[in-house]
Amino acid sequence: MFGDLSVMMGKLKETQKKVEETKLRLNSVLVDEQSNDGLLKVTLTANRTLKAITINDALLQDKEQLEDYLILTLNKAIEKATQINDAELAAVAKEGMPSIPGMDMFK
């Protein structure tokens, strides 16, 4: 019984290390998003760190319009980055989880 427990603990530590490595790797995965008309472009990492914003001069004339564009475009980019982040981390966690009866959380 204790042998199985130590094997399980070893697998969990290995999985934790892989999760941390995946988090670091996701810093280099870039998510690009733009407004429907292409006047605003943003780039985030899959860890949801903003890397770049490109604003067309046409948007600089109307503060409210620019704010709306930023909110909509950033929210779309954050949603995409979150989906990538969640999928990558779930895959690593599922791969490393020991098989415990009744604990099928990652199906």
N, CA, C and O atoms as a GROMACS GRO file, in nm:
protein
  428
    1MET      N    1   0.082  -0.119   0.000
    1MET     CA    2   0.000   0.000   0.000
    1MET      C    3   0.087   0.126   0.000
    1MET      O    4   0.063   0.218  -0.078
    2PHE      N    5   0.190   0.131   0.090
    2PHE     CA    6   0.273   0.250   0.097
    2PHE      C    7   0.359   0.265  -0.027
    2PHE      O    8   0.395   0.377  -0.065
    3GLY      N    9   0.394   0.154  -0.090
    3GLY     CA   10   0.469   0.160  -0.215
    3GLY      C   11   0.387   0.230  -0.322
    3GLY      O   12   0.439   0.313  -0.396
    4ASP      N   13   0.259   0.195  -0.330
    4ASP     CA   14   0.170   0.260  -0.426
    4ASP      C   15   0.157   0.408  -0.397
    4ASP      O   16   0.153   0.491  -0.488
    5LEU      N   17   0.151   0.442  -0.270
    5LEU     CA   18   0.137   0.582  -0.230
    5LEU      C   19   0.261   0.662  -0.272
    5LEU      O   20   0.250   0.775  -0.320
    6SER      N   21   0.379   0.604  -0.252
    6SER     CA   22   0.500   0.677  -0.290
    6SER      C   23   0.512   0.690  -0.441
    6SER      O   24   0.563   0.791  -0.491
    7VAL      N   25   0.466   0.590  -0.515
    7VAL     CA   26   0.464   0.599  -0.661
    7VAL      C   27   0.369   0.710  -0.705
    7VAL      O   28   0.400   0.790  -0.793
    8MET      N   29   0.250   0.714  -0.640
    8MET     CA   30   0.151   0.818  -0.671
    8MET      C   31   0.207   0.957  -0.641
    8MET      O   32   0.188   1.050  -0.719
    9MET      N   33   0.273   0.971  -0.528
    9MET     CA   34   0.329   1.101  -0.490
    9MET      C   35   0.438   1.143  -0.589
    9MET      O   36   0.449   1.260  -0.625
   10GLY      N   37   0.517   1.046  -0.633
   10GLY     CA   38   0.619   1.075  -0.733
   10GLY      C   39   0.556   1.123  -0.863
   10GLY      O   40   0.605   1.218  -0.925
   11LYS      N   41   0.447   1.056  -0.904
   11LYS     CA   42   0.378   1.098  -1.027
   11LYS      C   43   0.319   1.238  -1.012
   11LYS      O   44   0.324   1.319  -1.104
   12LEU      N   45   0.264   1.266  -0.894
   12LEU     CA   46   0.205   1.398  -0.872
   12LEU      C   47   0.313   1.507  -0.876
   12LEU      O   48   0.288   1.615  -0.931
   13LYS      N   49   0.430   1.481  -0.819
   13LYS     CA   50   0.539   1.579  -0.823
   13LYS      C   51   0.587   1.600  -0.967
   13LYS      O   52   0.617   1.712  -1.008
   14GLU      N   53   0.594   1.491  -1.042
   14GLU     CA   54   0.634   1.501  -1.183
   14GLU      C   55   0.532   1.583  -1.261
   14GLU      O   56   0.569   1.666  -1.344
   15THR      N   57   0.404   1.558  -1.235
   15THR     CA   58   0.298   1.633  -1.302
   15THR      C   59   0.305   1.780  -1.265
   15THR      O   60   0.289   1.867  -1.351
   16GLN      N   61   0.328   1.809  -1.138
   16GLN     CA   62   0.339   1.948  -1.094
   16GLN      C   63   0.454   2.019  -1.169
   16GLN      O   64   0.440   2.134  -1.209
   17LYS      N   65   0.564   1.949  -1.186
   17LYS     CA   66   0.678   2.005  -1.260
   17LYS      C   67   0.638   2.032  -1.405
   17LYS      O   68   0.672   2.136  -1.461
   18LYS      N   69   0.567   1.938  -1.467
   18LYS     CA   70   0.524   1.956  -1.606
   18LYS      C   71   0.426   2.073  -1.618
   18LYS      O   72   0.430   2.147  -1.717
   19VAL      N   73   0.338   2.090  -1.519
   19VAL     CA   74   0.245   2.202  -1.520
   19VAL      C   75   0.322   2.333  -1.515
   19VAL      O   76   0.291   2.426  -1.590
   20GLU      N   77   0.422   2.343  -1.429
   20GLU     CA   78   0.503   2.464  -1.420
   20GLU      C   79   0.578   2.490  -1.551
   20GLU      O   80   0.588   2.605  -1.594
   21GLU      N   81   0.631   2.386  -1.612
   21GLU     CA   82   0.699   2.400  -1.741
   21GLU      C   83   0.602   2.448  -1.849
   21GLU      O   84   0.637   2.531  -1.934
   22THR      N   85   0.480   2.395  -1.845
   22THR     CA   86   0.379   2.436  -1.943
   22THR      C   87   0.342   2.583  -1.923
   22THR      O   88   0.326   2.656  -2.021
   23LYS      N   89   0.329   2.625  -1.799
   23LYS     CA   90   0.299   2.766  -1.772
   23LYS      C   91   0.408   2.857  -1.829
   23LYS      O   92   0.378   2.961  -1.887
   24LEU      N   93   0.533   2.818  -1.813
   24LEU     CA   94   0.644   2.896  -1.868
   24LEU      C   95   0.638   2.898  -2.021
   24LEU      O   96   0.658   3.002  -2.083
   25ARG      N   97   0.610   2.782  -2.081
   25ARG     CA   98   0.602   2.774  -2.227
   25ARG      C   99   0.489   2.861  -2.281
   25ARG      O  100   0.502   2.920  -2.388
   26LEU      N  101   0.378   2.870  -2.206
   26LEU     CA  102   0.265   2.949  -2.252
   26LEU      C  103   0.295   3.098  -2.256
   26LEU      O  104   0.221   3.175  -2.317
   27ASN      N  105   0.405   3.140  -2.192
   27ASN     CA  106   0.448   3.280  -2.203
   27ASN      C  107   0.495   3.313  -2.343
   27ASN      O  108   0.498   3.430  -2.382
   28SER      N  109   0.532   3.210  -2.421
   28SER     CA  110   0.580   3.235  -2.557
   28SER      C  111   0.475   3.203  -2.663
   28SER      O  112   0.500   3.220  -2.782
   29VAL      N  113   0.358   3.156  -2.621
   29VAL     CA  114   0.249   3.130  -2.715
   29VAL      C  115   0.170   3.260  -2.728
   29VAL      O  116   0.113   3.310  -2.631
   30LEU      N  117   0.167   3.315  -2.850
   30LEU     CA  118   0.102   3.444  -2.873
   30LEU      C  119  -0.037   3.426  -2.933
   30LEU      O  120  -0.059   3.341  -3.019
   31VAL      N  121  -0.129   3.510  -2.885
   31VAL     CA  122  -0.266   3.511  -2.934
   31VAL      C  123  -0.289   3.650  -2.995
   31VAL      O  124  -0.279   3.752  -2.927
   32ASP      N  125  -0.320   3.652  -3.124
   32ASP     CA  126  -0.349   3.778  -3.193
   32ASP      C  127  -0.499   3.790  -3.213
   32ASP      O  128  -0.568   3.693  -3.244
   33GLU      N  129  -0.549   3.910  -3.193
   33GLU     CA  130  -0.691   3.938  -3.215
   33GLU      C  131  -0.702   4.077  -3.274
   33GLU      O  132  -0.619   4.164  -3.247
   34GLN      N  133  -0.804   4.097  -3.355
   34GLN     CA  134  -0.826   4.230  -3.412
   34GLN      C  135  -0.975   4.260  -3.417
   34GLN      O  136  -1.059   4.170  -3.414
   35SER      N  137  -1.006   4.388  -3.425
   35SER     CA  138  -1.145   4.430  -3.440
   35SER      C  139  -1.195   4.381  -3.577
   35SER      O  140  -1.116   4.347  -3.665
   36ASN      N  141  -1.326   4.378  -3.592
   36ASN     CA  142  -1.384   4.328  -3.718
   36ASN      C  143  -1.334   4.403  -3.841
   36ASN      O  144  -1.317   4.343  -3.947
   37ASP      N  145  -1.309   4.532  -3.827
   37ASP     CA  146  -1.262   4.610  -3.941
   37ASP      C  147  -1.109   4.624  -3.946
   37ASP      O  148  -1.055   4.690  -4.035
   38GLY      N  149  -1.040   4.562  -3.851
   38GLY     CA  150  -0.894   4.563  -3.852
   38GLY      C  151  -0.829   4.691  -3.803
   38GLY      O  152  -0.708   4.708  -3.817
   39LEU      N  153  -0.907   4.782  -3.747
   39LEU     CA  154  -0.852   4.909  -3.703
   39LEU      C  155  -0.775   4.898  -3.570
   39LEU      O  156  -0.694   4.985  -3.537
   40LEU      N  157  -0.801   4.792  -3.496
   40LEU     CA  158  -0.733   4.770  -3.368
   40LEU      C  159  -0.685   4.627  -3.362
   40LEU      O  160  -0.760   4.534  -3.390
   41LYS      N  161  -0.558   4.609  -3.324
   41LYS     CA  162  -0.501   4.475  -3.312
   41LYS      C  163  -0.433   4.464  -3.178
   41LYS      O  164  -0.367   4.557  -3.132
   42VAL      N  165  -0.450   4.347  -3.113
   42VAL     CA  166  -0.383   4.323  -2.986
   42VAL      C  167  -0.316   4.186  -2.990
   42VAL      O  168  -0.359   4.095  -3.061
   43THR      N  169  -0.209   4.173  -2.912
   43THR     CA  170  -0.139   4.047  -2.898
   43THR      C  171  -0.120   4.020  -2.749
   43THR      O  172  -0.072   4.106  -2.674
   44LEU      N  173  -0.160   3.900  -2.707
   44LEU     CA  174  -0.143   3.855  -2.569
   44LEU      C  175  -0.068   3.724  -2.570
   44LEU      O  176  -0.062   3.655  -2.673
   45THR      N  177  -0.010   3.688  -2.455
   45THR     CA  178   0.043   3.553  -2.441
   45THR      C  179  -0.073   3.464  -2.396
   45THR      O  180  -0.178   3.513  -2.356
   46ALA      N  181  -0.053   3.332  -2.405
   46ALA     CA  182  -0.156   3.239  -2.359
   46ALA      C  183  -0.172   3.247  -2.207
   46ALA      O  184  -0.268   3.193  -2.152
   47ASN      N  185  -0.080   3.314  -2.139
   47ASN     CA  186  -0.094   3.340  -1.996
   47ASN      C  187  -0.161   3.475  -1.970
   47ASN      O  188  -0.163   3.524  -1.857
   48ARG      N  189  -0.216   3.534  -2.076
   48ARG     CA  190  -0.295   3.656  -2.069
   48ARG      C  191  -0.215   3.780  -2.029
   48ARG      O  192  -0.264   3.866  -1.956
   49THR      N  193  -0.092   3.788  -2.079
   49THR     CA  194  -0.010   3.908  -2.062
   49THR      C  195  -0.014   3.985  -2.192
   49THR      O  196   0.017   3.931  -2.298
   50LEU      N  197  -0.053   4.111  -2.185
   50LEU     CA  198  -0.062   4.195  -2.303
   50LEU      C  199   0.078   4.224  -2.356
   50LEU      O  200   0.165   4.270  -2.282
   51LYS      N  201   0.100   4.198  -2.486
   51LYS     CA  202   0.231   4.219  -2.548
   51LYS      C  203   0.232   4.337  -2.644
   51LYS      O  204   0.333   4.407  -2.655
   52ALA      N  205   0.121   4.360  -2.715
   52ALA     CA  206   0.121   4.467  -2.815
   52ALA      C  207  -0.022   4.515  -2.843
   52ALA      O  208  -0.118   4.438  -2.837
   53ILE      N  209  -0.031   4.642  -2.874
   53ILE     CA  210  -0.157   4.703  -2.920
   53ILE      C  211  -0.122   4.790  -3.040
   53ILE      O  212  -0.030   4.872  -3.033
   54THR      N  213  -0.195   4.772  -3.150
   54THR     CA  214  -0.177   4.855  -3.268
   54THR      C  215  -0.310   4.924  -3.295
   54THR      O  216  -0.413   4.859  -3.313
   55ILE      N  217  -0.307   5.057  -3.299
   55ILE     CA  218  -0.429   5.136  -3.317
   55ILE      C  219  -0.417   5.217  -3.445
   55ILE      O  220  -0.321   5.294  -3.463
   56ASN      N  221  -0.513   5.200  -3.533
   56ASN     CA  222  -0.520   5.279  -3.656
   56ASN      C  223  -0.550   5.424  -3.619
   56ASN      O  224  -0.628   5.450  -3.528
   57ASP      N  225  -0.488   5.517  -3.690
   57ASP     CA  226  -0.507   5.660  -3.661
   57ASP      C  227  -0.654   5.702  -3.664
   57ASP      O  228  -0.691   5.796  -3.593
   58ALA      N  229  -0.736   5.635  -3.743
   58ALA     CA  230  -0.878   5.671  -3.752
   58ALA      C  231  -0.948   5.659  -3.617
   58ALA      O  232  -1.044   5.732  -3.590
   59LEU      N  233  -0.900   5.568  -3.533
   59LEU     CA  234  -0.963   5.549  -3.402
   59LEU      C  235  -0.922   5.655  -3.301
   59LEU      O  236  -0.985   5.669  -3.196
   60LEU      N  237  -0.816   5.729  -3.331
   60LEU     CA  238  -0.767   5.828  -3.235
   60LEU      C  239  -0.854   5.954  -3.232
   60LEU      O  240  -0.835   6.040  -3.146
   61GLN      N  241  -0.947   5.966  -3.324
   61GLN     CA  242  -1.033   6.084  -3.331
   61GLN      C  243  -1.152   6.074  -3.235
   61GLN      O  244  -1.212   6.176  -3.200
   62ASP      N  245  -1.186   5.953  -3.192
   62ASP     CA  246  -1.306   5.934  -3.110
   62ASP      C  247  -1.272   5.847  -2.989
   62ASP      O  248  -1.259   5.725  -2.999
   63LYS      N  249  -1.258   5.912  -2.875
   63LYS     CA  250  -1.216   5.843  -2.752
   63LYS      C  251  -1.312   5.730  -2.715
   63LYS      O  252  -1.268   5.620  -2.681
   64GLU      N  253  -1.443   5.756  -2.720
   64GLU     CA  254  -1.542   5.653  -2.682
   64GLU      C  255  -1.535   5.533  -2.775
   64GLU      O  256  -1.544   5.418  -2.730
   65GLN      N  257  -1.521   5.558  -2.903
   65GLN     CA  258  -1.511   5.448  -2.999
   65GLN      C  259  -1.385   5.366  -2.972
   65GLN      O  260  -1.390   5.243  -2.975
   66LEU      N  261  -1.274   5.432  -2.946
   66LEU     CA  262  -1.149   5.362  -2.915
   66LEU      C  263  -1.165   5.277  -2.789
   66LEU      O  264  -1.120   5.162  -2.786
   67GLU      N  265  -1.228   5.331  -2.687
   67GLU     CA  266  -1.251   5.255  -2.564
   67GLU      C  267  -1.335   5.131  -2.592
   67GLU      O  268  -1.305   5.023  -2.542
   68ASP      N  269  -1.441   5.147  -2.673
   68ASP     CA  270  -1.526   5.033  -2.708
   68ASP      C  271  -1.446   4.926  -2.784
   68ASP      O  272  -1.457   4.807  -2.755
   69TYR      N  273  -1.367   4.971  -2.880
   69TYR     CA  274  -1.284   4.877  -2.957
   69TYR      C  275  -1.188   4.801  -2.864
   69TYR      O  276  -1.172   4.680  -2.877
   70LEU      N  277  -1.125   4.874  -2.773
   70LEU     CA  278  -1.032   4.810  -2.681
   70LEU      C  279  -1.101   4.705  -2.594
   70LEU      O  280  -1.050   4.594  -2.579
   71ILE      N  281  -1.214   4.738  -2.540
   71ILE     CA  282  -1.287   4.644  -2.455
   71ILE      C  283  -1.326   4.520  -2.533
   71ILE      O  284  -1.300   4.408  -2.488
   72LEU      N  285  -1.387   4.538  -2.648
   72LEU     CA  286  -1.433   4.422  -2.727
   72LEU      C  287  -1.317   4.335  -2.774
   72LEU      O  288  -1.322   4.212  -2.763
   73THR      N  289  -1.214   4.398  -2.827
   73THR     CA  290  -1.102   4.323  -2.884
   73THR      C  291  -1.020   4.255  -2.774
   73THR      O  292  -0.980   4.140  -2.789
   74LEU      N  293  -0.996   4.326  -2.666
   74LEU     CA  294  -0.921   4.264  -2.556
   74LEU      C  295  -0.998   4.148  -2.494
   74LEU      O  296  -0.940   4.045  -2.462
   75ASN      N  297  -1.128   4.164  -2.478
   75ASN     CA  298  -1.208   4.054  -2.422
   75ASN      C  299  -1.204   3.931  -2.512
   75ASN      O  300  -1.196   3.819  -2.462
   76LYS      N  301  -1.210   3.950  -2.644
   76LYS     CA  302  -1.200   3.835  -2.735
   76LYS      C  303  -1.064   3.769  -2.725
   76LYS      O  304  -1.053   3.647  -2.724
   77ALA      N  305  -0.959   3.850  -2.716
   77ALA     CA  306  -0.824   3.794  -2.706
   77ALA      C  307  -0.804   3.721  -2.574
   77ALA      O  308  -0.743   3.614  -2.570
   78ILE      N  309  -0.855   3.778  -2.466
   78ILE     CA  310  -0.844   3.713  -2.334
   78ILE      C  311  -0.919   3.581  -2.335
   78ILE      O  312  -0.871   3.482  -2.278
   79GLU      N  313  -1.035   3.577  -2.397
   79GLU     CA  314  -1.112   3.452  -2.405
   79GLU      C  315  -1.034   3.344  -2.481
   79GLU      O  316  -1.028   3.229  -2.437
   80LYS      N  317  -0.975   3.381  -2.594
   80LYS     CA  318  -0.894   3.285  -2.671
   80LYS      C  319  -0.774   3.237  -2.590
   80LYS      O  320  -0.746   3.117  -2.586
   81ALA      N  321  -0.704   3.330  -2.526
   81ALA     CA  322  -0.587   3.294  -2.447
   81ALA      C  323  -0.625   3.202  -2.332
   81ALA      O  324  -0.552   3.108  -2.301
   82THR      N  325  -0.738   3.230  -2.269
   82THR     CA  326  -0.785   3.147  -2.158
   82THR      C  327  -0.817   3.006  -2.206
   82THR      O  328  -0.785   2.908  -2.137
   83GLN      N  329  -0.879   2.994  -2.322
   83GLN     CA  330  -0.911   2.861  -2.376
   83GLN      C  331  -0.784   2.781  -2.403
   83GLN      O  332  -0.777   2.662  -2.371
   84ILE      N  333  -0.684   2.846  -2.461
   84ILE     CA  334  -0.556   2.779  -2.488
   84ILE      C  335  -0.491   2.738  -2.356
   84ILE      O  336  -0.446   2.625  -2.340
   85ASN      N  337  -0.485   2.831  -2.262
   85ASN     CA  338  -0.423   2.806  -2.132
   85ASN      C  339  -0.492   2.689  -2.061
   85ASN      O  340  -0.425   2.597  -2.014
   86ASP      N  341  -0.623   2.693  -2.053
   86ASP     CA  342  -0.698   2.588  -1.985
   86ASP      C  343  -0.677   2.452  -2.050
   86ASP      O  344  -0.658   2.352  -1.982
   87ALA      N  345  -0.681   2.448  -2.184
   87ALA     CA  346  -0.666   2.322  -2.255
   87ALA      C  347  -0.527   2.263  -2.234
   87ALA      O  348  -0.513   2.143  -2.212
   88GLU      N  349  -0.425   2.346  -2.242
   88GLU     CA  350  -0.287   2.298  -2.225
   88GLU      C  351  -0.263   2.246  -2.083
   88GLU      O  352  -0.205   2.139  -2.065
   89LEU      N  353  -0.308   2.321  -1.984
   89LEU     CA  354  -0.286   2.279  -1.845
   89LEU      C  355  -0.369   2.156  -1.810
   89LEU      O  356  -0.322   2.070  -1.736
   90ALA      N  357  -0.490   2.148  -1.862
   90ALA     CA  358  -0.574   2.030  -1.836
   90ALA      C  359  -0.512   1.906  -1.899
   90ALA      O  360  -0.516   1.798  -1.839
   91ALA      N  361  -0.455   1.919  -2.017
   91ALA     CA  362  -0.393   1.805  -2.084
   91ALA      C  363  -0.274   1.753  -2.004
   91ALA      O  364  -0.257   1.632  -1.989
   92VAL      N  365  -0.194   1.844  -1.952
   92VAL     CA  366  -0.078   1.803  -1.872
   92VAL      C  367  -0.125   1.738  -1.741
   92VAL      O  368  -0.070   1.636  -1.700
   93ALA      N  369  -0.224   1.797  -1.678
   93ALA     CA  370  -0.274   1.744  -1.551
   93ALA      C  371  -0.336   1.606  -1.571
   93ALA      O  372  -0.315   1.515  -1.491
   94LYS      N  373  -0.414   1.591  -1.677
   94LYS     CA  374  -0.479   1.463  -1.703
   94LYS      C  375  -0.376   1.354  -1.731
   94LYS      O  376  -0.389   1.241  -1.684
   95GLU      N  377  -0.276   1.389  -1.808
   95GLU     CA  378  -0.170   1.294  -1.845
   95GLU      C  379  -0.098   1.240  -1.722
   95GLU      O  380  -0.062   1.123  -1.717
   96GLY      N  381  -0.078   1.326  -1.622
   96GLY     CA  382   0.001   1.286  -1.507
   96GLY      C  383  -0.077   1.239  -1.386
   96GLY      O  384  -0.017   1.199  -1.286
   97MET      N  385  -0.208   1.243  -1.395
   97MET     CA  386  -0.288   1.203  -1.279
   97MET      C  387  -0.286   1.051  -1.262
   97MET      O  388  -0.307   0.978  -1.359
   98PRO      N  389  -0.261   1.005  -1.140
   98PRO     CA  390  -0.269   0.861  -1.116
   98PRO      C  391  -0.414   0.816  -1.126
   98PRO      O  392  -0.506   0.893  -1.102
   99SER      N  393  -0.432   0.692  -1.160
   99SER     CA  394  -0.567   0.637  -1.174
   99SER      C  395  -0.620   0.601  -1.036
   99SER      O  396  -0.578   0.502  -0.976
  100ILE      N  397  -0.713   0.681  -0.987
  100ILE     CA  398  -0.774   0.658  -0.858
  100ILE      C  399  -0.922   0.631  -0.882
  100ILE      O  400  -0.992   0.716  -0.938
  101PRO      N  401  -0.970   0.515  -0.842
  101PRO     CA  402  -1.112   0.482  -0.865
  101PRO      C  403  -1.204   0.590  -0.809
  101PRO      O  404  -1.187   0.637  -0.696
  102GLY      N  405  -1.302   0.629  -0.890
  102GLY     CA  406  -1.400   0.730  -0.849
  102GLY      C  407  -1.353   0.872  -0.864
  102GLY      O  408  -1.428   0.964  -0.830
  103MET      N  409  -1.231   0.894  -0.913
  103MET     CA  410  -1.176   1.030  -0.926
  103MET      C  411  -1.155   1.065  -1.072
  103MET      O  412  -1.047   1.114  -1.109
  104ASP      N  413  -1.252   1.043  -1.155
  104ASP     CA  414  -1.240   1.070  -1.299
  104ASP      C  415  -1.281   1.215  -1.326
  104ASP      O  416  -1.382   1.240  -1.391
  105MET      N  417  -1.201   1.310  -1.275
  105MET     CA  418  -1.234   1.451  -1.286
  105MET      C  419  -1.206   1.508  -1.424
  105MET      O  420  -1.270   1.605  -1.463
  106PHE      N  421  -1.114   1.451  -1.498
  106PHE     CA  422  -1.070   1.513  -1.622
  106PHE      C  423  -1.123   1.442  -1.745
  106PHE      O  424  -1.052   1.433  -1.846
  107LYS      N  425  -1.242   1.391  -1.740
  107LYS     CA  426  -1.300   1.324  -1.857
  107LYS      C  427  -1.363   1.425  -1.948
  107LYS      O  428  -1.417   1.389  -2.052
   0.00000   0.00000   0.00000
